[in-house]
Amino acid sequence: MTIADLVLTVDQIKTYTLAELEICLQGHGSSLADYPQLPQPDRTLTPEMHNRLIHDELNYDVHVLAEEHRRLMSKMTSEQRRIYDISVENNGKDRCKVA
């Protein structure tokens, strides 16, 4: 089945629209629950956003971060680069040596 083959009822479109709207609002620190006069989404379709820091950390632009990484790496001193390389090499290991 492709997207072109997808057929939704009016109620299904409403349900998914409310869920998407809730996700967008949660991304800005709000919720449809803040507007009780509006229809509410099916909570099983929306992720819980109890921890804003985790949500924000997972919602990043990989391309922007990769460019920033390249830019910052080019400005490192040799000592900074040595420490960086050691840190990356030891990432996930039980111990880390900087000596």
C-alpha positions in Angstrom: 0.0 0.0 0.0 1.3 3.5 -0.9 0.3 6.9 0.4 -1.8 7.3 -2.7 -3.8 4.2 -1.8 -4.5 5.5 1.7 -8.1 6.2 2.4 -9.1 7.8 5.8 -12.5 8.6 7.2 -13.3 12.1 8.4 -13.0 10.9 12.0 -9.6 9.4 11.3 -8.3 12.6 9.7 -9.6 14.5 12.7 -7.9 12.1 15.1 -4.5 12.3 13.4 -4.7 16.0 12.9 -5.4 16.5 16.7 -2.4 14.2 17.5 -0.1 16.1 15.2 -1.3 19.4 16.6 -0.7 18.2 20.1 2.9 17.1 19.2 3.5 20.6 17.7 2.1 22.3 20.8 4.2 20.1 23.1 7.3 21.1 21.1 6.6 24.7 22.2 5.8 23.9 25.8 2.0 23.9 25.4 -0.8 21.3 25.0 -4.3 21.1 23.7 -5.1 20.3 27.4 -4.5 24.0 28.0 -7.6 24.7 25.8 -10.4 22.5 27.3 -12.9 24.0 24.9 -11.1 22.4 21.9 -11.4 18.7 21.0 -8.7 16.6 22.6 -6.4 14.1 20.9 -6.3 10.4 21.4 -3.4 10.3 24.0 -2.3 6.9 22.7 -1.2 8.6 19.5 0.9 11.3 21.2 4.2 10.8 23.0 4.3 12.0 26.6 6.5 15.0 27.0 7.2 14.9 30.7 10.8 15.8 30.3 11.3 18.8 28.0 15.1 18.5 28.1 15.0 15.0 26.7 12.5 16.0 24.0 14.6 19.1 23.1 17.8 17.1 23.0 16.3 14.5 20.7 14.8 17.2 18.4 17.9 18.6 16.8 19.1 19.4 13.2 21.8 16.9 12.4 23.1 18.9 9.4 23.4 22.1 11.5 25.2 20.3 14.2 27.6 18.6 11.8 28.5 21.9 10.2 29.1 23.4 13.7 31.2 20.4 14.6 33.4 20.9 11.5 33.7 24.6 12.2 34.7 24.2 15.8 37.1 21.3 15.0 39.0 23.5 12.6 39.6 26.1 15.4 41.0 23.6 18.0 44.5 23.9 19.2 46.7 20.8 19.1 46.2 20.3 22.8 42.5 20.6 22.6 42.5 18.2 19.7 44.6 15.7 21.6 42.1 15.8 24.6 39.2 15.5 22.2 40.7 12.5 20.4 41.3 10.8 23.8 37.8 11.5 24.9 36.3 10.1 21.7 38.5 7.1 21.8 37.5 6.3 25.4 33.8 7.0 24.9 31.9 4.2 26.5 34.9 2.6 28.1 35.1 2.0 31.8 38.1 4.3 32.3 39.6 7.3 30.7 43.3 8.3 30.6 44.4 11.8 29.6 48.1 11.5 30.5 
